[in-house]
Amino acid sequence: MGWSARFDDPIALPDGRKLETLRDAGEYIAGLPKVMHDAPEWQAAMEALILVAELGGPTMFARIGFMRALNRGKPNPQVAPRRKPVKAYRLIR
């Protein structure tokens, strides 16, 4: 497979660019400022990219790692807060 393997869906960056291959994603991480590059999320994303490129795993693993690093610190939009307060129940024994 190698570094030329394509993601199933390209990764859209905040600046409008799209990353289509593992090489694109690796070059993006390599170009990050040192403070961001050394963050644990980006290190895990790079490790996932290397594993997929060299051992031939599914590109989805690398995509998940990259997206987690890209969205670090942002709230998860899929987890909506409760709208109603929780009812209090009392256990009777």
Secondary structure, DSSP 8 states (H G I E B T S, - for coil): --TT-EEEEEEE-TTS-EEEEHHHHHHHHHTS-HHHHTSHHHHHHHHHHHHHHHH---HHHHHHHHHHHHTTTS--TTS---SS---------
